[in-house]
Amino acid sequence: MEHRPRAAWLTEAVSAAEQQGTGNLLRVILIVMVVGCVLTAWFLLRGYRQKDD
């Protein structure tokens, strides 16, 4: 295993991310949307809980 300077590794990672396109961004947006929908559903549906007092 060869030793690479940290700056060289970082520039390789940035260039690889640029080549990948918007895949990661769309993945993050979808995950945030799903989590947001689940939290919204929980918030709205918790008011319909029947209280057995």
ZAMARLO-142832 format. One record per residue (C-alpha): x, y, z; residue number from 1; residue in one letter. Coordinates in Angstrom, 1 decimal, padded with zeros to 4 digits. Example, Ala and Ser with C-alpha at 12.3 -4.5 7.8 and 13.67 -1.06 7.14 Angstrom:
c1=012.3 | c2=-004.5 | c3=007.8 | n=1 | res=a
c1=013.7 | c2=-001.1 | c3=007.1 | n=2 | res=s
This chain:
c1=000.0 | c2=000.0 | c3=000.0 | n=1 | res=m
c1=001.5 | c2=003.2 | c3=-001.1 | n=2 | res=e
c1=001.5 | c2=006.4 | c3=001.0 | n=3 | res=h
c1=-000.4 | c2=009.4 | c3=-000.6 | n=4 | res=r
c1=-000.4 | c2=012.9 | c3=000.7 | n=5 | res=p
c1=-003.8 | c2=013.9 | c3=002.2 | n=6 | res=r
c1=-004.3 | c2=016.6 | c3=-000.4 | n=7 | res=a
c1=-003.9 | c2=014.2 | c3=-003.3 | n=8 | res=a
c1=-006.5 | c2=011.9 | c3=-001.8 | n=9 | res=w
c1=-008.9 | c2=014.8 | c3=-001.3 | n=10 | res=l
c1=-008.5 | c2=016.0 | c3=-004.9 | n=11 | res=t
c1=-009.2 | c2=012.4 | c3=-006.1 | n=12 | res=e
c1=-012.3 | c2=012.2 | c3=-004.0 | n=13 | res=a
c1=-013.6 | c2=015.5 | c3=-005.3 | n=14 | res=v
c1=-013.0 | c2=014.6 | c3=-008.9 | n=15 | res=s
c1=-014.7 | c2=011.2 | c3=-008.4 | n=16 | res=a
c1=-017.7 | c2=013.0 | c3=-006.8 | n=17 | res=a
c1=-017.9 | c2=015.4 | c3=-009.8 | n=18 | res=e
c1=-018.0 | c2=012.4 | c3=-012.2 | n=19 | res=q
c1=-020.7 | c2=010.7 | c3=-010.3 | n=20 | res=q
c1=-023.2 | c2=013.5 | c3=-010.9 | n=21 | res=g
c1=-026.3 | c2=014.2 | c3=-008.9 | n=22 | res=t
c1=-026.9 | c2=010.6 | c3=-007.6 | n=23 | res=g
c1=-025.9 | c2=011.3 | c3=-004.0 | n=24 | res=n
c1=-027.8 | c2=014.5 | c3=-003.9 | n=25 | res=l
c1=-031.0 | c2=012.8 | c3=-005.1 | n=26 | res=l
c1=-030.5 | c2=010.0 | c3=-002.7 | n=27 | res=r
c1=-030.2 | c2=012.4 | c3=000.2 | n=28 | res=v
c1=-033.3 | c2=014.3 | c3=-001.0 | n=29 | res=i
c1=-035.3 | c2=011.1 | c3=-001.2 | n=30 | res=l
c1=-034.2 | c2=010.0 | c3=002.3 | n=31 | res=i
c1=-035.1 | c2=013.4 | c3=003.8 | n=32 | res=v
c1=-038.5 | c2=013.3 | c3=002.0 | n=33 | res=m
c1=-039.3 | c2=009.9 | c3=003.4 | n=34 | res=v
c1=-038.3 | c2=010.8 | c3=006.9 | n=35 | res=v
c1=-040.3 | c2=014.0 | c3=006.7 | n=36 | res=g
c1=-043.4 | c2=012.1 | c3=005.5 | n=37 | res=c
c1=-043.1 | c2=009.7 | c3=008.4 | n=38 | res=v
c1=-042.7 | c2=012.4 | c3=010.9 | n=39 | res=l
c1=-045.6 | c2=014.4 | c3=009.4 | n=40 | res=t
c1=-047.9 | c2=011.3 | c3=009.5 | n=41 | res=a
c1=-046.9 | c2=010.6 | c3=013.1 | n=42 | res=w
c1=-047.6 | c2=014.2 | c3=014.1 | n=43 | res=f
c1=-051.0 | c2=014.3 | c3=012.4 | n=44 | res=l
c1=-052.1 | c2=010.8 | c3=013.5 | n=45 | res=l
c1=-051.2 | c2=011.1 | c3=017.1 | n=46 | res=r
c1=-054.1 | c2=013.4 | c3=017.6 | n=47 | res=g
c1=-056.5 | c2=010.6 | c3=016.6 | n=48 | res=y
c1=-055.4 | c2=008.4 | c3=019.5 | n=49 | res=r
c1=-058.3 | c2=007.5 | c3=021.7 | n=50 | res=q
c1=-058.0 | c2=008.3 | c3=025.4 | n=51 | res=k
c1=-059.4 | c2=005.8 | c3=027.8 | n=52 | res=d
c1=-059.6 | c2=008.0 | c3=030.9 | n=53 | res=d
